Amino acid sequence: MKKVSDMVAEAKAEIKSLSIKEALEKHGAGEVVFVDLRDIRELEREGKIAGAMHAPRGMLEFWVDPESPYHKEIFSSGKNFVFYCSLGWRSALATKAVQDMGLVNVADIEGGFSAWKEAGGQLESYERKSREG
């Protein structure tokens, strides 16, 4: 059986990872979208990077694929994406997956949300949106 740590290492070898310093510098740039891949309970408990959108890890590939009925237009916008999770493992795998799908303007944050918080990055609370209609 292949270990998840090996899968993460393989993904990290093929993706762009931003240092926390680079991520902090990119935060707030108009063409950069920070994408939180963590579970909704993590967001409700810990908050998120200010201005980040939430993309549930289990739906990400469906949201990225323009032919999917679940496609989100933001992923066809040409913007740059910075993915993150708690420590950087899920975001490494997710970055590799969408990169393999053809989304090339994507990176993850080394150390994830934990590194962001430790560095004093801007945070906001997460409010779950009610479903419409």
C-alpha positions as CSV (number, residue, x, y, z in Angstrom):
1,M,0.0,0.0,0.0
2,K,1.2,3.5,-0.9
3,K,1.5,5.8,2.1
4,V,-0.2,9.2,2.0
5,S,3.1,10.8,3.0
6,D,4.6,9.4,-0.2
7,M,1.7,10.8,-2.2
8,V,2.1,14.2,-0.7
9,A,5.9,14.2,-1.3
10,E,5.3,13.2,-5.0
11,A,2.7,16.0,-5.3
12,K,5.0,18.5,-3.7
13,A,7.7,17.6,-6.3
14,E,5.3,18.6,-9.1
15,I,3.5,21.7,-7.8
16,K,4.4,25.2,-6.8
17,S,4.4,25.8,-3.1
18,L,4.5,29.3,-1.7
19,S,6.4,30.1,1.5
20,I,4.4,31.8,4.1
21,K,6.2,35.0,3.3
22,E,5.2,34.7,-0.4
23,A,1.6,33.9,0.5
24,L,1.3,36.9,2.8
25,E,2.7,39.1,0.1
26,K,0.1,37.8,-2.4
27,H,-2.8,38.2,0.0
28,G,-5.1,40.9,-1.2
29,A,-3.9,41.0,-4.7
30,G,-6.8,41.3,-7.1
31,E,-5.9,38.4,-9.4
32,V,-5.2,36.0,-6.5
33,V,-7.9,33.9,-4.9
34,F,-7.2,32.0,-1.7
35,V,-9.1,28.8,-1.5
36,D,-9.7,27.0,1.8
37,L,-10.0,23.2,1.3
38,R,-10.6,22.3,5.0
39,D,-13.7,20.7,6.3
40,I,-16.6,23.1,7.2
41,R,-16.2,22.2,10.9
42,E,-12.6,23.4,10.8
43,L,-13.6,26.7,9.3
44,E,-16.4,27.2,11.8
45,R,-14.0,26.4,14.7
46,E,-10.9,28.3,13.5
47,G,-12.0,30.9,11.0
48,K,-10.3,31.3,7.6
49,I,-7.9,33.5,5.8
50,A,-9.6,36.8,5.2
51,G,-11.3,36.9,1.8
52,A,-10.7,33.2,1.1
53,M,-13.4,31.2,-0.6
54,H,-14.3,27.7,0.7
55,A,-14.1,24.8,-1.7
56,P,-14.9,21.5,0.0
57,R,-12.1,19.1,-0.9
58,G,-14.5,16.5,-2.1
59,M,-16.1,18.8,-4.6
60,L,-13.0,20.6,-5.9
61,E,-12.4,18.6,-9.1
62,F,-16.1,19.0,-10.0
63,W,-16.0,22.7,-9.4
64,V,-12.9,23.1,-11.6
65,D,-14.1,21.0,-14.6
66,P,-15.9,23.4,-17.0
67,E,-18.0,20.4,-18.3
68,S,-19.2,19.4,-14.8
69,P,-22.7,20.3,-13.8
70,Y,-21.1,21.6,-10.6
71,H,-18.6,23.9,-12.3
72,K,-17.9,27.2,-10.6
73,E,-17.0,30.1,-13.0
74,I,-14.3,31.4,-10.7
75,F,-12.1,28.5,-11.7
76,S,-12.4,29.6,-15.4
77,S,-11.6,33.3,-14.6
78,G,-7.9,33.2,-15.3
79,K,-7.1,34.3,-11.8
80,N,-4.3,32.8,-9.8
81,F,-5.3,30.4,-7.0
82,V,-3.6,29.7,-3.7
83,F,-4.9,26.5,-2.0
84,Y,-4.5,25.7,1.7
85,C,-5.6,23.3,4.3
86,S,-4.5,22.9,7.9
87,L,-0.9,21.7,7.4
88,G,-0.5,21.6,3.6
89,W,-1.1,17.9,2.9
90,R,-4.6,18.1,1.5
91,S,-3.7,21.2,-0.4
92,A,-0.7,19.6,-2.0
93,L,-2.8,16.7,-3.3
94,A,-5.6,19.1,-4.4
95,T,-3.1,21.4,-6.2
96,K,-1.6,18.4,-8.0
97,A,-5.1,17.1,-9.0
98,V,-6.3,20.3,-10.5
99,Q,-2.9,20.9,-12.1
100,D,-3.4,17.5,-13.8
101,M,-6.8,18.7,-15.0
102,G,-5.2,21.7,-16.7
103,L,-5.5,24.4,-14.1
104,V,-1.9,25.8,-14.2
105,N,-2.3,29.0,-12.2
106,V,-2.4,27.3,-8.8
107,A,-0.1,26.9,-5.8
108,D,-0.4,25.8,-2.2
109,I,0.9,27.3,1.0
110,E,3.8,25.5,2.8
111,G,2.5,24.8,6.3
112,G,-1.1,25.7,5.4
113,F,-3.5,27.5,7.7
114,S,-1.4,26.7,10.8
115,A,1.6,28.6,9.3
116,W,-0.6,31.5,8.2
117,K,-2.0,31.9,11.8
118,E,1.5,31.6,13.3
119,A,2.8,34.3,11.0
120,G,0.0,36.6,12.0
121,G,-1.8,36.5,8.7
122,Q,-5.2,38.2,8.5
123,L,-8.1,36.0,9.5
124,E,-11.9,36.2,9.6
125,S,-14.6,34.1,11.1
126,Y,-16.6,31.8,8.9
127,E,-20.3,32.1,8.6
128,R,-22.1,29.2,6.9
129,K,-24.3,30.4,4.2
130,S,-27.9,29.1,4.2
131,R,-29.0,27.4,1.0
132,E,-31.3,29.4,-1.3
133,G,-34.5,28.1,-2.7
